Amino acid sequence: MSADGKTLVYAAQLIDSQTKEAALKVALLNLYGSSPPRFLDAPKLSGGVHFVDEGKSVAYAVRDNGVDNLWVQPLDGSPGHAITNFKSEEIAQPHWSPDGKSIAMVRLHNDSDVVLLQEAKP
């Protein structure tokens, strides 16, 4: 929710009725109006969306080739940009400070092993 409580931001998956293809979008809903949500393209969105920059932008994780980075998208229509440059792992639970100048996040790393078990012959 925006700091002034007037706008809700959320991730939405829209399905084209003709092609049945899904598209990820950032949705902005004016809570005090009757207009439909405004949508921003976010094809590689991964996780939740948050207002930043005093409500002038939204931030979200973008997953590309299994790696997450944070992206900031201004609401004025200017181009968005990455604010992190991680080379591995995923981002979970990003939390912005009230002034929007700091962020805390959990980064996830998965390890796995393959083990082949065979029955021993006497």
Secondary structure, 3 states (H helix, E strand, C coil): CCCCCCEEEEEEEEECCCCCCEEEEEEEEECCCCCCCEEEECCCEEEEEEEEHHHCEEEEEEEECCEEEEEEEECCCCCCEECCCCCCCEEEEEEECCCCCCEEEEEECCCCCCCCCCCCCC
